[in-house]
Amino acid sequence: MNIFVGNLPFSANDDELREAFSRFGAVDSAQVIMDRETGRSRGFGFVEMPNNDEAQQAISGMNGADMGGRPLTVNEARPKAPRDGGGGGRW
């Protein structure tokens, strides 16, 4: 299950995110989303957990939990919306 984690402290990194969720079960991946322009955290990330029961426990246990002085917003991630691919090409 893919889990959205919002309101992350800007100092959080992938390893800290993985560590926070791994106490609920196996974590396939944990990624803090970074701004391409500045290289700084955008304040949210995603955690992928293979076991849905463990993922649900993680959502329940981490939603509202304090990380770096900020209450996390944690829920099941919505599927990515398809991009229309509209670009700036002239041809």
GIFEN-V649420 format. One record per backbone hydrogen bond with DSSP energy under -1.0 kcal/mol. NH is the residue of the N-H (numbers start at 0). CO is the residue of the C=O. Records with the same first field share a line. If there is no record, write none. Layout:
NH: CO, CO
This chain:
2: 46
3: 74
4: 44
5: 72
7: 42
11: 8
16: 12
17: 13
18: 14
19: 15
20: 16
21: 17
23: 20
27: 47
28: 47
30: 45
32: 43
34: 39
38: 34
41: 32
44: 4
45: 30
46: 2
47: 28
48: 0
54: 50
55: 51
56: 52
57: 53
58: 54
59: 55
60: 56
61: 57
62: 58
63: 71
64: 61
66: 69
69: 66
71: 64
72: 5
74: 3
76: 1
